[in-house]
């Protein structure tokens, strides 16, 4: 026998012994007088019970009746409407009421704020200061009478909350002298006495 052939036979012998000892993954037991008996282990099926993931219960929305102001069809006077707004936290009430100015269910009450975005609204309770930042759309540019009604509607809507003492209005993040170029915009707008 050649050296390669003996090596090959040795490898085969070791493999055969290894396979018989492990019995292809089956457990073996010695029974009686050294007789080897193979047993098959049957895995018991396990069922995994998954409890449904808890769904977060939505926080109930608070509701409040507020006054909002619109223009008449001729932009000559303000029309006052009472609406119900919904909000999550007390701090969200100002943003909710301002957004209510953007839509009207009454065809005779024309929203002055429909093409406008309130990009930020923040209230400082200690100072009583409400700061809002506006982004105008192309339809928001009104004439002088429209700008007057716009400012009146904004002031009446915000100052119905007794805790608001002053209103800081920004346009695109900046303090401006006039929102639409017709009327001077005070900074801040103070609560009327």
C-alpha positions as a Markdown table, in Angstrom:
| # | Residue | x | y | z |
|---|---|---|---|---|
| 1 | Unk | 0.0 | 0.0 | 0.0 |
| 2 | Unk | 1.3 | 3.4 | -0.8 |
| 3 | Unk | 1.5 | 6.2 | 1.6 |
| 4 | Unk | -1.3 | 8.1 | -0.1 |
| 5 | Unk | -3.6 | 5.1 | 0.0 |
| 6 | Unk | -2.9 | 4.5 | 3.7 |
| 7 | Unk | -3.6 | 8.1 | 4.5 |
| 8 | Unk | -6.9 | 7.9 | 2.5 |
| 9 | Unk | -7.9 | 4.7 | 4.4 |
| 10 | Unk | -7.0 | 6.3 | 7.7 |
| 11 | Unk | -9.2 | 9.3 | 6.9 |
| 12 | Unk | -12.1 | 7.0 | 5.9 |
| 13 | Unk | -11.7 | 5.0 | 9.1 |
| 14 | Unk | -11.7 | 8.1 | 11.3 |
| 15 | Unk | -14.8 | 9.4 | 9.5 |
| 16 | Unk | -16.6 | 6.1 | 9.9 |
| 17 | Unk | -15.9 | 6.0 | 13.6 |
| 18 | Unk | -16.9 | 9.6 | 14.0 |
| 19 | Unk | -20.2 | 9.0 | 12.2 |
| 20 | Unk | -21.0 | 5.9 | 14.2 |
| 21 | Unk | -20.2 | 7.6 | 17.5 |
| 22 | Unk | -22.4 | 10.6 | 16.8 |
| 23 | Unk | -25.0 | 8.4 | 15.0 |
| 24 | Unk | -25.8 | 11.3 | 12.7 |
| 25 | Unk | -27.0 | 13.5 | 15.4 |
| 26 | Unk | -29.0 | 10.9 | 17.3 |
| 27 | Unk | -28.5 | 10.3 | 21.0 |
| 28 | Unk | -27.3 | 6.8 | 21.8 |
| 29 | Unk | -27.5 | 5.0 | 25.0 |
| 30 | Unk | -25.7 | 2.0 | 26.3 |
| 31 | Unk | -28.1 | -0.7 | 27.3 |
| 32 | Unk | -27.4 | -3.8 | 29.3 |
| 33 | Unk | -23.9 | -5.3 | 28.6 |
| 34 | Unk | -22.4 | -2.6 | 26.5 |
| 35 | Unk | -24.9 | -2.9 | 23.6 |
| 36 | Unk | -25.3 | 0.4 | 21.9 |
| 37 | Unk | -28.9 | 1.4 | 21.2 |
| 38 | Unk | -29.8 | 4.5 | 19.2 |
| 39 | Unk | -32.7 | 6.6 | 20.3 |
| 40 | Unk | -34.4 | 9.2 | 18.3 |
| 41 | Unk | -35.2 | 12.4 | 20.1 |
| 42 | Unk | -38.4 | 14.0 | 18.8 |
| 43 | Unk | -38.5 | 17.7 | 19.4 |
| 44 | Unk | -41.7 | 18.9 | 21.1 |
| 45 | Unk | -43.3 | 21.7 | 19.2 |
| 46 | Unk | -43.5 | 24.9 | 21.1 |
| 47 | Unk | -46.1 | 27.5 | 20.4 |
| 48 | Unk | -45.2 | 31.1 | 20.8 |
| 49 | Unk | -48.1 | 33.1 | 22.0 |
| 50 | Unk | -47.7 | 36.7 | 21.0 |
| 51 | Unk | -49.8 | 39.2 | 22.9 |
| 52 | Unk | -51.1 | 42.0 | 20.7 |
| 53 | Unk | -48.9 | 45.1 | 20.9 |
| 54 | Unk | -50.6 | 47.6 | 23.1 |
| 55 | Unk | -52.1 | 50.3 | 21.0 |
| 56 | Unk | -51.6 | 53.7 | 22.5 |
| 57 | Unk | -54.9 | 55.2 | 23.4 |
| 58 | Unk | -55.2 | 58.6 | 21.7 |
| 59 | Unk | -55.1 | 61.5 | 24.1 |
| 60 | Unk | -58.6 | 63.0 | 24.1 |
| 61 | Unk | -58.7 | 66.3 | 22.4 |
| 62 | Unk | -59.8 | 69.3 | 24.4 |
| 63 | Unk | -62.5 | 71.5 | 22.9 |
| 64 | Unk | -63.3 | 75.2 | 23.4 |
| 65 | Unk | -65.8 | 77.6 | 21.9 |
| 66 | Unk | -64.0 | 80.7 | 20.6 |
| 67 | Unk | -64.8 | 83.8 | 18.5 |
| 68 | Unk | -63.2 | 84.1 | 15.1 |
| 69 | Unk | -63.5 | 86.9 | 12.6 |
| 70 | Unk | -64.0 | 87.0 | 8.9 |
| 71 | Unk | -64.6 | 89.7 | 6.2 |
| 72 | Unk | -67.9 | 90.3 | 4.5 |
| 73 | Unk | -67.9 | 89.8 | 0.8 |
| 74 | Unk | -67.1 | 93.5 | 0.1 |
| 75 | Unk | -64.2 | 93.7 | 2.6 |
| 76 | Unk | -66.0 | 96.5 | 4.4 |
| 77 | Unk | -66.6 | 95.0 | 7.9 |
| 78 | Unk | -65.7 | 92.1 | 10.1 |
| 79 | Unk | -68.2 | 89.2 | 10.7 |
| 80 | Unk | -67.9 | 87.5 | 14.1 |
| 81 | Unk | -68.5 | 83.8 | 14.3 |
| 82 | Unk | -68.4 | 81.4 | 17.2 |
| 83 | Unk | -66.6 | 78.1 | 16.4 |
| 84 | Unk | -65.4 | 75.1 | 18.4 |
| 85 | Unk | -61.7 | 74.4 | 18.2 |
| 86 | Unk | -60.0 | 71.1 | 19.2 |
| 87 | Unk | -56.5 | 70.9 | 20.6 |
| 88 | Unk | -54.3 | 68.5 | 22.6 |
| 89 | Unk | -52.6 | 70.7 | 25.2 |
| 90 | Unk | -53.4 | 74.1 | 26.6 |
| 91 | Unk | -50.4 | 75.6 | 24.8 |
| 92 | Unk | -51.9 | 74.5 | 21.5 |
| 93 | Unk | -55.1 | 76.6 | 21.9 |
| 94 | Unk | -53.6 | 79.7 | 20.2 |
| 95 | Unk | -52.5 | 77.8 | 17.1 |
| 96 | Unk | -55.9 | 76.1 | 16.9 |
| 97 | Unk | -57.8 | 79.4 | 17.1 |
| 98 | Unk | -55.5 | 81.1 | 14.5 |
| 99 | Unk | -56.0 | 78.1 | 12.2 |
| 100 | Unk | -59.7 | 78.5 | 12.6 |
| 101 | Unk | -59.4 | 81.9 | 10.9 |
| 102 | Unk | -58.4 | 80.1 | 7.7 |
| 103 | Unk | -61.7 | 78.5 | 6.9 |
| 104 | Unk | -65.4 | 79.4 | 7.1 |
| 105 | Unk | -68.5 | 77.3 | 6.7 |
| 106 | Unk | -70.6 | 80.4 | 5.9 |
| 107 | Unk | -70.2 | 81.6 | 2.2 |
| 108 | Unk | -70.9 | 85.2 | 3.4 |
| 109 | Unk | -68.0 | 85.1 | 5.9 |
| 110 | Unk | -64.8 | 85.3 | 3.8 |
| 111 | Unk | -61.6 | 84.1 | 5.5 |
| 112 | Unk | -58.8 | 86.7 | 5.4 |
| 113 | Unk | -56.2 | 84.1 | 6.4 |
| 114 | Unk | -57.0 | 81.2 | 3.9 |
| 115 | Unk | -53.7 | 81.5 | 2.0 |
| 116 | Unk | -51.5 | 82.1 | 5.0 |
| 117 | Unk | -49.4 | 79.7 | 7.1 |
| 118 | Unk | -48.7 | 80.1 | 10.8 |
| 119 | Unk | -45.1 | 78.7 | 10.8 |
| 120 | Unk | -44.7 | 79.1 | 14.5 |
| 121 | Unk | -46.8 | 80.0 | 17.5 |
| 122 | Unk | -45.4 | 80.3 | 21.0 |
| 123 | Unk | -46.8 | 81.8 | 24.2 |
| 124 | Unk | -44.7 | 83.0 | 27.2 |
| 125 | Unk | -47.1 | 82.6 | 30.2 |
| 126 | Unk | -44.9 | 84.7 | 32.6 |
| 127 | Unk | -44.8 | 87.7 | 30.3 |
| 128 | Unk | -48.2 | 87.1 | 28.6 |
| 129 | Unk | -46.5 | 87.4 | 25.1 |
| 130 | Unk | -47.8 | 85.5 | 22.1 |
| 131 | Unk | -45.4 | 85.3 | 19.2 |
| 132 | Unk | -46.5 | 84.2 | 15.8 |
| 133 | Unk | -44.7 | 83.9 | 12.5 |
| 134 | Unk | -46.7 | 84.2 | 9.3 |
| 135 | Unk | -45.9 | 83.0 | 5.8 |
| 136 | Unk | -48.0 | 84.7 | 3.1 |
| 137 | Unk | -49.3 | 83.0 | 0.0 |
| 138 | Unk | -49.9 | 84.9 | -3.2 |
| 139 | Unk | -53.6 | 85.5 | -2.4 |
| 140 | Unk | -52.9 | 87.0 | 1.0 |
| 141 | Unk | -51.8 | 90.4 | -0.4 |
| 142 | Unk | -54.9 | 92.6 | 0.3 |
| 143 | Unk | -55.5 | 96.2 | -0.3 |
| 144 | Unk | -55.5 | 98.8 | 2.5 |
| 145 | Unk | -59.1 | 98.0 | 3.7 |
| 146 | Unk | -58.3 | 94.3 | 3.6 |
| 147 | Unk | -55.1 | 94.8 | 5.6 |
| 148 | Unk | -57.0 | 96.8 | 8.2 |
| 149 | Unk | -59.6 | 94.0 | 8.5 |
| 150 | Unk | -56.8 | 91.4 | 8.7 |
| 151 | Unk | -55.1 | 93.2 | 11.6 |
| 152 | Unk | -58.5 | 93.7 | 13.4 |
| 153 | Unk | -59.4 | 90.1 | 13.0 |
| 154 | Unk | -56.0 | 89.0 | 14.3 |
| 155 | Unk | -56.1 | 91.3 | 17.3 |
| 156 | Unk | -59.7 | 90.4 | 18.3 |
| 157 | Unk | -59.1 | 86.7 | 17.9 |
| 158 | Unk | -55.9 | 86.7 | 20.0 |
| 159 | Unk | -57.0 | 89.2 | 22.7 |
| 160 | Unk | -60.1 | 87.2 | 23.5 |
| 161 | Unk | -57.8 | 85.2 | 25.8 |
| 162 | Unk | -57.2 | 87.3 | 28.9 |
| 163 | Unk | -53.8 | 85.9 | 29.5 |
| 164 | Unk | -52.4 | 87.4 | 26.3 |
| 165 | Unk | -51.1 | 90.9 | 27.0 |
| 166 | Unk | -49.1 | 91.5 | 23.8 |
| 167 | Unk | -48.8 | 90.0 | 20.3 |
| 168 | Unk | -45.5 | 89.8 | 18.4 |
| 169 | Unk | -46.1 | 89.3 | 14.7 |
| 170 | Unk | -43.3 | 88.2 | 12.4 |
| 171 | Unk | -43.4 | 87.7 | 8.6 |
| 172 | Unk | -41.1 | 85.0 | 7.3 |
| 173 | Unk | -39.2 | 85.0 | 10.6 |
| 174 | Unk | -38.5 | 88.8 | 10.5 |
| 175 | Unk | -40.0 | 91.9 | 12.2 |
| 176 | Unk | -41.6 | 94.1 | 9.5 |
| 177 | Unk | -43.0 | 97.6 | 9.5 |
| 178 | Unk | -46.1 | 96.5 | 7.5 |
| 179 | Unk | -47.5 | 93.1 | 6.7 |
| 180 | Unk | -48.9 | 94.1 | 3.3 |
| 181 | Unk | -47.4 | 97.6 | 2.7 |
| 182 | Unk | -50.4 | 99.7 | 3.6 |
| 183 | Unk | -50.6 | 100.0 | 7.4 |
| 184 | Unk | -47.9 | 100.3 | 10.0 |
| 185 | Unk | -47.5 | 97.2 | 12.2 |
| 186 | Unk | -46.8 | 98.0 | 15.8 |
| 187 | Unk | -44.2 | 95.7 | 17.4 |
| 188 | Unk | -45.5 | 94.4 | 19.7 |
| 189 | Unk | -49.3 | 94.9 | 19.4 |
| 190 | Unk | -50.5 | 95.6 | 23.0 |
| 191 | Unk | -53.8 | 94.6 | 24.4 |
| 192 | Unk | -56.3 | 97.4 | 24.2 |
| 193 | Unk | -57.4 | 98.7 | 27.6 |
